[in-house]
Amino acid sequence: MSRYNITFAEIGTTITVPRGTRIVEVAEKVGASITFGCKENDCGDCMIEVLQGAENLSSPSVLETGLLKQKFARPGIRLACQAMVLGDVTVKPA
């Protein structure tokens, strides 16, 4: 199985994960300062800014896109509970 790097810019930590890992699955484990609520695309608390590698995340679902619009999220913002790693990526809390 392919493995890729997630870099959490605010804490300077990079972790290698299997392809398809959701960012929420590792953010808490490494101490990233990303806020989490429901972890199921309902609250929008886990918004992250993708600094590099946006093309290396899964495409946003219709539900994620709708919630981000409700939250007036700017371009480059994703939900950590929904974004799956498909390549190297660098993120920080939004």
N, CA, C and O atoms as a printed pandas DataFrame, in Angstrom:
     atom_number atom_name residue_name chain_id  residue_number  x_coord  y_coord  z_coord
0              1         N          MET        A               1    0.839   -1.177    0.000
1              2        CA          MET        A               1    0.000    0.000    0.000
2              3         C          MET        A               1    0.888    1.245    0.000
3              4         O          MET        A               1    1.894    1.297    0.707
4              5         N          SER        A               2    0.517    2.224   -0.780
5              6        CA          SER        A               2    1.275    3.476   -0.867
6              7         C          SER        A               2    1.157    4.255    0.434
7              8         O          SER        A               2    0.138    4.198    1.122
8              9         N          ARG        A               3    2.236    4.994    0.763
9             10        CA          ARG        A               3    2.260    5.814    1.971
10            11         C          ARG        A               3    2.689    7.221    1.588
11            12         O          ARG        A               3    3.529    7.415    0.710
12            13         N          TYR        A               4    2.093    8.205    2.267
13            14        CA          TYR        A               4    2.360    9.608    1.953
14            15         C          TYR        A               4    2.528   10.410    3.236
15            16         O          TYR        A               4    2.169    9.957    4.324
16            17         N          ASN        A               5    3.081   11.610    3.087
17            18        CA          ASN        A               5    3.343   12.479    4.232
18            19         C          ASN        A               5    2.256   13.527    4.411
19            20         O          ASN        A               5    1.821   14.167    3.454
20            21         N          ILE        A               6    1.827   13.688    5.664
21            22        CA          ILE        A               6    1.003   14.830    6.063
22            23         C          ILE        A               6    1.899   15.685    6.943
23            24         O          ILE        A               6    2.434   15.206    7.943
24            25         N          THR        A               7    2.065   16.948    6.574
25            26        CA          THR        A               7    2.816   17.878    7.408
26            27         C          THR        A               7    1.828   18.825    8.068
27            28         O          THR        A               7    1.018   19.467    7.399
28            29         N          PHE        A               8    1.907   18.900    9.380
29            30        CA          PHE        A               8    1.092   19.830   10.165
30            31         C          PHE        A               8    1.963   21.046   10.427
31            32         O          PHE        A               8    2.783   21.048   11.345
32            33         N          ALA        A               9    1.779   22.080    9.616
33            34        CA          ALA        A               9    2.681   23.234    9.595
34            35         C          ALA        A               9    2.770   23.954   10.931
35            36         O          ALA        A               9    3.845   24.426   11.300
36            37         N          GLU        A              10    1.664   24.050   11.667
37            38        CA          GLU        A              10    1.672   24.840   12.896
38            39         C          GLU        A              10    2.518   24.219   13.997
39            40         O          GLU        A              10    2.945   24.920   14.915
40            41         N          ILE        A              11    2.770   22.905   13.920
41            42        CA          ILE        A              11    3.609   22.263   14.935
42            43         C          ILE        A              11    4.890   21.685   14.335
43            44         O          ILE        A              11    5.707   21.106   15.050
44            45         N          GLY        A              12    5.063   21.844   13.019
45            46        CA          GLY        A              12    6.283   21.381   12.367
46            47         C          GLY        A              12    6.471   19.877   12.404
47            48         O          GLY        A              12    7.599   19.392   12.479
48            49         N          THR        A              13    5.375   19.137   12.351
49            50        CA          THR        A              13    5.429   17.679   12.426
50            51         C          THR        A              13    4.953   17.066   11.120
51            52         O          THR        A              13    3.936   17.472   10.558
52            53         N          THR        A              14    5.710   16.078   10.646
53            54        CA          THR        A              14    5.326   15.322    9.455
54            55         C          THR        A              14    5.153   13.868    9.859
55            56         O          THR        A              14    5.982   13.306   10.575
56            57         N          ILE        A              15    4.072   13.269    9.394
57            58        CA          ILE        A              15    3.805   11.866    9.683
58            59         C          ILE        A              15    3.478   11.157    8.371
59            60         O          ILE        A              15    2.818   11.724    7.501
60            61         N          THR        A              16    3.936    9.932    8.237
61            62        CA          THR        A              16    3.680    9.127    7.045
62            63         C          THR        A              16    2.480    8.231    7.310
63            64         O          THR        A              16    2.408    7.543    8.329
64            65         N          VAL        A              17    1.538    8.253    6.371
65            66        CA          VAL        A              17    0.280    7.513    6.542
66            67         C          VAL        A              17   -0.046    6.734    5.272
67            68         O          VAL        A              17    0.443    7.078    4.195
68            69         N          PRO        A              18   -0.863    5.690    5.383
69            70        CA          PRO        A              18   -1.312    4.967    4.192
70            71         C          PRO        A              18   -2.250    5.825    3.350
71            72         O          PRO        A              18   -2.962    6.685    3.869
72            73         N          ARG        A              19   -2.238    5.581    2.065
73            74        CA          ARG        A              19   -3.166    6.252    1.146
74            75         C          ARG        A              19   -4.593    6.051    1.648
75            76         O          ARG        A              19   -4.959    4.953    2.068
76            77         N          GLY        A              20   -5.396    7.112    1.604
77            78        CA          GLY        A              20   -6.790    7.030    2.013
78            79         C          GLY        A              20   -7.044    7.385    3.469
79            80         O          GLY        A              20   -8.193    7.390    3.912
80            81         N          THR        A              21   -5.985    7.683    4.223
81            82        CA          THR        A              21   -6.152    8.081    5.625
82            83         C          THR        A              21   -6.815    9.449    5.693
83            84         O          THR        A              21   -6.414   10.370    4.981
84            85         N          ARG        A              22   -7.824    9.588    6.544
85            86        CA          ARG        A              22   -8.432   10.899    6.757
86            87         C          ARG        A              22   -7.545   11.696    7.713
87            88         O          ARG        A              22   -7.016   11.143    8.677
88            89         N          ILE        A              23   -7.384   12.973    7.451
89            90        CA          ILE        A              23   -6.508   13.819    8.261
90            91         C          ILE        A              23   -6.926   13.798    9.724
91            92         O          ILE        A              23   -6.068   13.829   10.607
92            93         N          VAL        A              24   -8.213   13.747    9.996
93            94        CA          VAL        A              24   -8.713   13.701   11.369
94            95         C          VAL        A              24   -8.144   12.509   12.138
95            96         O          VAL        A              24   -7.964   12.588   13.354
96            97         N          GLU        A              25   -7.859   11.411   11.447
97            98        CA          GLU        A              25   -7.389   10.191   12.094
98            99         C          GLU        A              25   -6.024   10.356   12.746
99           100         O          GLU        A              25   -5.714    9.647   13.703
100          101         N          VAL        A              26   -5.210   11.270   12.254
101          102        CA          VAL        A              26   -3.861   11.424   12.803
102          103         C          VAL        A              26   -3.620   12.766   13.485
103          104         O          VAL        A              26   -2.684   12.895   14.274
104          105         N          ALA        A              27   -4.438   13.754   13.199
105          106        CA          ALA        A              27   -4.206   15.096   13.743
106          107         C          ALA        A              27   -4.181   15.102   15.268
107          108         O          ALA        A              27   -3.294   15.706   15.870
108          109         N          GLU        A              28   -5.131   14.445   15.885
109          110        CA          GLU        A              28   -5.169   14.399   17.348
110          111         C          GLU        A              28   -3.976   13.639   17.909
111          112         O          GLU        A              28   -3.418   14.028   18.935
112          113         N          LYS        A              29   -3.587   12.568   17.251
113          114        CA          LYS        A              29   -2.488   11.730   17.739
114          115         C          LYS        A              29   -1.164   12.473   17.786
115          116         O          LYS        A              29   -0.336   12.215   18.659
116          117         N          VAL        A              30   -0.957   13.400   16.847
117          118        CA          VAL        A              30    0.319   14.124   16.799
118          119         C          VAL        A              30    0.259   15.463   17.527
119          120         O          VAL        A              30    1.260   16.176   17.589
120          121         N          GLY        A              31   -0.898   15.809   18.074
121          122        CA          GLY        A              31   -1.024   17.054   18.821
122          123         C          GLY        A              31   -1.238   18.288   17.972
123          124         O          GLY        A              31   -0.946   19.403   18.406
124          125         N          ALA        A              32   -1.750   18.097   16.757
125          126        CA          ALA        A              32   -2.057   19.251   15.903
126          127         C          ALA        A              32   -3.187   20.046   16.540
127          128         O          ALA        A              32   -4.077   19.477   17.172
128          129         N          SER        A              33   -3.147   21.351   16.374
129          130        CA          SER        A              33   -4.145   22.209   17.034
130          131         C          SER        A              33   -5.382   22.425   16.165
131          132         O          SER        A              33   -5.873   23.546   16.031
132          133         N          ILE        A              34   -5.870   21.353   15.586
133          134        CA          ILE        A              34   -7.088   21.388   14.776
134          135         C          ILE        A              34   -8.259   21.041   15.691
135          136         O          ILE        A              34   -8.241   20.013   16.368
136          137         N          THR        A              35   -9.267   21.892   15.708
137          138        CA          THR        A              35  -10.446   21.675   16.548
138          139         C          THR        A              35  -11.344   20.627   15.902
139          140         O          THR        A              35  -11.546   20.635   14.688
140          141         N          PHE        A              36  -11.878   19.730   16.716
141          142        CA          PHE        A              36  -12.788   18.706   16.214
142          143         C          PHE        A              36  -14.085   18.728   16.992
143          144         O          PHE        A              36  -14.102   18.969   18.199
144          145         N          GLY        A              37  -15.168   18.474   16.286
145          146        CA          GLY        A              37  -16.475   18.360   16.925
146          147         C          GLY        A              37  -17.031   16.985   16.643
147          148         O          GLY        A              37  -16.719   16.021   17.342
148          149         N          CYS        A              38  -17.856   16.898   15.616
149          150        CA          CYS        A              38  -18.582   15.667   15.309
150          151         C          CYS        A              38  -17.746   14.620   14.578
151          152         O          CYS        A              38  -18.009   13.425   14.713
152          153         N          LYS        A              39  -16.752   15.042   13.812
153          154        CA          LYS        A              39  -15.917   14.167   12.973
154          155         C          LYS        A              39  -16.721   13.468   11.877
155          156         O          LYS        A              39  -16.297   12.438   11.353
156          157         N          GLU        A              40  -17.886   14.033   11.532
157          158        CA          GLU        A              40  -18.766   13.395   10.548
158          159         C          GLU        A              40  -19.370   14.366    9.543
159          160         O          GLU        A              40  -20.426   14.075    8.983
160          161         N          ASN        A              41  -18.741   15.503    9.296
161          162        CA          ASN        A              41  -19.215   16.456    8.295
162          163         C          ASN        A              41  -20.509   17.160    8.701
163          164         O          ASN        A              41  -21.280   17.575    7.836
164          165         N          ASP        A              42  -20.755   17.299    9.998
165          166        CA          ASP        A              42  -21.965   17.987   10.444
166          167         C          ASP        A              42  -21.697   19.378   11.007
167          168         O          ASP        A              42  -22.533   20.270   10.857
168          169         N          CYS        A              43  -20.544   19.582   11.654
169          170        CA          CYS        A              43  -20.346   20.830   12.398
170          171         C          CYS        A              43  -19.409   21.832   11.719
171          172         O          CYS        A              43  -19.583   23.040   11.882
172          173         N          GLY        A              44  -18.437   21.360   10.973
173          174        CA          GLY        A              44  -17.485   22.263   10.324
174          175         C          GLY        A              44  -16.372   22.747   11.227
175          176         O          GLY        A              44  -15.589   23.607   10.824
176          177         N          ASP        A              45  -16.277   22.218   12.448
177          178        CA          ASP        A              45  -15.233   22.660   13.380
178          179         C          ASP        A              45  -13.821   22.338   12.902
179          180         O          ASP        A              45  -12.879   23.048   13.254
180          181         N          CYS        A              46  -13.659   21.299   12.119
181          182        CA          CYS        A              46  -12.324   20.819   11.759
182          183         C          CYS        A              46  -11.798   21.405   10.443
183          184         O          CYS        A              46  -11.080   20.734    9.701
184          185         N          MET        A              47  -12.156   22.645   10.165
185          186        CA          MET        A              47  -11.668   23.259    8.928
186          187         C          MET        A              47  -10.150   23.421    8.980
187          188         O          MET        A              47   -9.586   23.872    9.977
188          189         N          ILE        A              48   -9.512   23.044    7.885
189          190        CA          ILE        A              48   -8.067   23.184    7.739
190          191         C          ILE        A              48   -7.778   23.968    6.467
191          192         O          ILE        A              48   -8.570   23.969    5.524
192          193         N          GLU        A              49   -6.640   24.625    6.460
193          194        CA          GLU        A              49   -6.165   25.288    5.250
194          195         C          GLU        A              49   -5.106   24.395    4.634
195          196         O          GLU        A              49   -4.166   23.981    5.311
196          197         N          VAL        A              50   -5.255   24.100    3.363
197          198        CA          VAL        A              50   -4.284   23.274    2.655
198          199         C          VAL        A              50   -3.227   24.209    2.080
199          200         O          VAL        A              50   -3.504   24.992    1.172
200          201         N          LEU        A              51   -2.015   24.118    2.618
201          202        CA          LEU        A              51   -0.927   24.996    2.195
202          203         C          LEU        A              51   -0.218   24.464    0.960
203          204         O          LEU        A              51    0.206   25.238    0.102
204          205         N          GLN        A              52   -0.088   23.154    0.869
205          206        CA          GLN        A              52    0.533   22.501   -0.291
206          207         C          GLN        A              52   -0.140   21.156   -0.505
207          208         O          GLN        A              52   -0.533   20.482    0.447
208          209         N          GLY        A              53   -0.267   20.779   -1.763
209          210        CA          GLY        A              53   -0.756   19.453   -2.096
210          211         C          GLY        A              53   -2.264   19.287   -2.128
211          212         O          GLY        A              53   -2.759   18.180   -1.918
212          213         N          ALA        A              54   -3.003   20.349   -2.382
213          214        CA          ALA        A              54   -4.469   20.233   -2.442
214          215         C          ALA        A              54   -4.894   19.167   -3.445
215          216         O          ALA        A              54   -5.909   18.496   -3.258
216          217         N          GLU        A              55   -4.119   19.017   -4.501
217          218        CA          GLU        A              55   -4.430   18.015   -5.520
218          219         C          GLU        A              55   -4.209   16.597   -5.001
219          220         O          GLU        A              55   -4.621   15.629   -5.640
220          221         N          ASN        A              56   -3.560   16.474   -3.846
221          222        CA          ASN        A              56   -3.266   15.168   -3.255
222          223         C          ASN        A              56   -4.258   14.770   -2.170
223          224         O          ASN        A              56   -3.990   13.871   -1.372
224          225         N          LEU        A              57   -5.402   15.444   -2.144
225          226        CA          LEU        A              57   -6.488   15.077   -1.238
226          227         C          LEU        A              57   -7.675   14.600   -2.064
227          228         O          LEU        A              57   -7.823   14.968   -3.229
228          229         N          SER        A              58   -8.511   13.782   -1.450
229          230        CA          SER        A              58   -9.736   13.346   -2.119
230          231         C          SER        A              58  -10.570   14.565   -2.490
231          232         O          SER        A              58  -10.486   15.607   -1.840
232          233         N          SER        A              59  -11.365   14.430   -3.524
233          234        CA          SER        A              59  -12.248   15.528   -3.927
234          235         C          SER        A              59  -13.312   15.741   -2.860
235          236         O          SER        A              59  -13.786   14.776   -2.260
236          237         N          PRO        A              60  -13.693   16.998   -2.613
237          238        CA          PRO        A              60  -14.745   17.242   -1.625
238          239         C          PRO        A              60  -16.082   16.666   -2.093
239          240         O          PRO        A              60  -16.438   16.768   -3.267
240          241         N          SER        A              61  -16.803   16.070   -1.171
241          242        CA          SER        A              61  -18.139   15.556   -1.487
242          243         C          SER        A              61  -19.114   16.722   -1.595
243          244         O          SER        A              61  -18.789   17.850   -1.224
244          245         N          VAL        A              62  -20.287   16.447   -2.096
245          246        CA          VAL        A              62  -21.337   17.461   -2.174
246          247         C          VAL        A              62  -21.665   17.970   -0.770
247          248         O          VAL        A              62  -21.873   19.168   -0.577
248          249         N          LEU        A              63  -21.711   17.068    0.208
249          250        CA          LEU        A              63  -22.016   17.463    1.587
250          251         C          LEU        A              63  -20.930   18.363    2.166
251          252         O          LEU        A              63  -21.231   19.365    2.814
252          253         N          GLU        A              64  -19.660   18.006    1.932
253          254        CA          GLU        A              64  -18.564   18.842    2.432
254          255         C          GLU        A              64  -18.600   20.217    1.777
255          256         O          GLU        A              64  -18.469   21.235    2.457
256          257         N          THR        A              65  -18.775   20.249    0.472
257          258        CA          THR        A              65  -18.836   21.524   -0.248
258          259         C          THR        A              65  -19.972   22.392    0.286
259          260         O          THR        A              65  -19.801   23.597    0.472
260          261         N          GLY        A              66  -21.123   21.785    0.532
261          262        CA          GLY        A              66  -22.264   22.523    1.063
262          263         C          GLY        A              66  -21.990   23.104    2.438
263          264         O          GLY        A              66  -22.335   24.255    2.706
264          265         N          LEU        A              67  -21.371   22.316    3.316
265          266        CA          LEU        A              67  -21.073   22.797    4.661
266          267         C          LEU        A              67  -20.038   23.917    4.624
267          268         O          LEU        A              67  -20.151   24.893    5.366
268          269         N          LEU        A              68  -19.032   23.782    3.764
269          270        CA          LEU        A              68  -18.019   24.838    3.651
270          271         C          LEU        A              68  -18.644   26.139    3.149
271          272         O          LEU        A              68  -18.256   27.223    3.584
272          273         N          LYS        A              69  -19.602   26.034    2.241
273          274        CA          LYS        A              69  -20.307   27.234    1.769
274          275         C          LYS        A              69  -21.104   27.872    2.897
275          276         O          LYS        A              69  -21.115   29.095    3.037
276          277         N          GLN        A              70  -21.774   27.046    3.706
277          278        CA          GLN        A              70  -22.537   27.566    4.849
278          279         C          GLN        A              70  -21.632   28.306    5.835
279          280         O          GLN        A              70  -22.050   29.277    6.467
280          281         N          LYS        A              71  -20.394   27.838    5.958
281          282        CA          LYS        A              71  -19.434   28.427    6.899
282          283         C          LYS        A              71  -18.644   29.572    6.263
283          284         O          LYS        A              71  -17.757   30.145    6.895
284          285         N          PHE        A              72  -18.970   29.904    5.008
285          286        CA          PHE        A              72  -18.280   30.970    4.269
286          287         C          PHE        A              72  -16.770   30.726    4.196
287          288         O          PHE        A              72  -15.971   31.656    4.310
288          289         N          ALA        A              73  -16.397   29.467    4.006
289          290        CA          ALA        A              73  -14.981   29.105    3.928
290          291         C          ALA        A              73  -14.374   29.631    2.634
291          292         O          ALA        A              73  -14.995   29.572    1.573
292          293         N          ARG        A              74  -13.172   30.138    2.734
293          294        CA          ARG        A              74  -12.469   30.645    1.557
294          295         C          ARG        A              74  -11.861   29.472    0.773
295          296         O          ARG        A              74  -11.784   28.358    1.292
296          297         N          PRO        A              75  -11.437   29.711   -0.456
297          298        CA          PRO        A              75  -10.804   28.648   -1.249
298          299         C          PRO        A              75   -9.588   28.077   -0.511
299          300         O          PRO        A              75   -8.883   28.797    0.196
300          301         N          GLY        A              76   -9.359   26.796   -0.683
301          302        CA          GLY        A              76   -8.225   26.138   -0.041
302          303         C          GLY        A              76   -8.544   25.568    1.326
303          304         O          GLY        A              76   -7.670   25.008    1.989
304          305         N          ILE        A              77   -9.799   25.708    1.755
305          306        CA          ILE        A              77  -10.222   25.171    3.049
306          307         C          ILE        A              77  -10.911   23.828    2.832
307          308         O          ILE        A              77  -11.728   23.670    1.925
308          309         N          ARG        A              78  -10.565   22.869    3.679
309          310        CA          ARG        A              78  -11.197   21.548    3.660
310          311         C          ARG        A              78  -11.581   21.160    5.075
311          312         O          ARG        A              78  -11.184   21.818    6.037
312          313         N          LEU        A              79  -12.349   20.097    5.199
313          314        CA          LEU        A              79  -12.678   19.533    6.502
314          315         C          LEU        A              79  -11.746   18.357    6.753
315          316         O          LEU        A              79  -11.654   17.446    5.930
316          317         N          ALA        A              80  -11.056   18.376    7.889
317          318        CA          ALA        A              80  -10.113   17.305    8.216
318          319         C          ALA        A              80  -10.812   15.957    8.355
319          320         O          ALA        A              80  -10.197   14.911    8.146
320          321         N          CYS        A              81  -12.094   15.980    8.706
321          322        CA          CYS        A              81  -12.836   14.726    8.857
322          323         C          CYS        A              81  -13.209   14.108    7.514
323          324         O          CYS        A              81  -13.602   12.943    7.459
324          325         N          GLN        A              82  -13.094   14.866    6.444
325          326        CA          GLN        A              82  -13.495   14.384    5.122
326          327         C          GLN        A              82  -12.325   14.200    4.161
327          328         O          GLN        A              82  -12.382   13.340    3.282
328          329         N          ALA        A              83  -11.275   14.988    4.312
329          330        CA          ALA        A              83  -10.155   14.971    3.369
330          331         C          ALA        A              83   -9.299   13.721    3.567
331          332         O          ALA        A              83   -8.738   13.502    4.640
332          333         N          MET        A              84   -9.209   12.908    2.517
333          334        CA          MET        A              84   -8.380   11.705    2.551
334          335         C          MET        A              84   -7.088   11.954    1.786
335          336         O          MET        A              84   -7.090   12.572    0.721
336          337         N          VAL        A              85   -5.995   11.468    2.341
337          338        CA          VAL        A              85   -4.667   11.684    1.779
338          339         C          VAL        A              85   -4.440   10.742    0.596
339          340         O          VAL        A              85   -4.569    9.524    0.714
340          341         N          LEU        A              86   -4.095   11.348   -0.557
341          342        CA          LEU        A              86   -3.785   10.584   -1.771
342          343         C          LEU        A              86   -2.374   10.883   -2.252
343          344         O          LEU        A              86   -1.940   10.364   -3.281
344          345         N          GLY        A              87   -1.656   11.724   -1.507
345          346        CA          GLY        A              87   -0.295   12.141   -1.826
346          347         C          GLY        A              87    0.172   13.072   -0.720
347          348         O          GLY        A              87   -0.568   13.328    0.229
348          349         N          ASP        A              88    1.386   13.578   -0.833
349          350        CA          ASP        A              88    1.936   14.460    0.199
350          351         C          ASP        A              88    1.138   15.755    0.299
351          352         O          ASP        A              88    0.728   16.327   -0.712
352          353         N          VAL        A              89    0.923   16.210    1.536
353          354        CA          VAL        A              89    0.109   17.397    1.782
354          355         C          VAL        A              89    0.612   18.127    3.026
355          356         O          VAL        A              89    1.119   17.510    3.964
356          357         N          THR        A              90    0.461   19.455    3.015
357          358        CA          THR        A              90    0.788   20.286    4.176
358          359         C          THR        A              90   -0.453   21.075    4.544
359          360         O          THR        A              90   -1.068   21.720    3.695
360          361         N          VAL        A              91   -0.822   21.019    5.833
361          362        CA          VAL        A              91   -2.044   21.676    6.299
362          363         C          VAL        A              91   -1.784   22.443    7.587
363          364         O          VAL        A              91   -0.774   22.242    8.263
364          365         N          LYS        A              92   -2.731   23.334    7.911
365          366        CA          LYS        A              92   -2.737   24.019    9.204
366          367         C          LYS        A              92   -4.188   24.311    9.557
367          368         O          LYS        A              92   -5.050   24.279    8.678
368          369         N          PRO        A              93   -4.477   24.596   10.828
369          370        CA          PRO        A              93   -5.853   24.942   11.192
370          371         C          PRO        A              93   -6.307   26.177   10.430
371          372         O          PRO        A              93   -5.518   27.092   10.195
372          373         N          ALA        A              94   -7.578   26.204   10.045
373          374        CA          ALA        A              94   -8.102   27.372    9.318
374          375         C          ALA        A              94   -8.530   28.451   10.291
375          376         O          ALA        A              94   -8.997   29.510    9.871
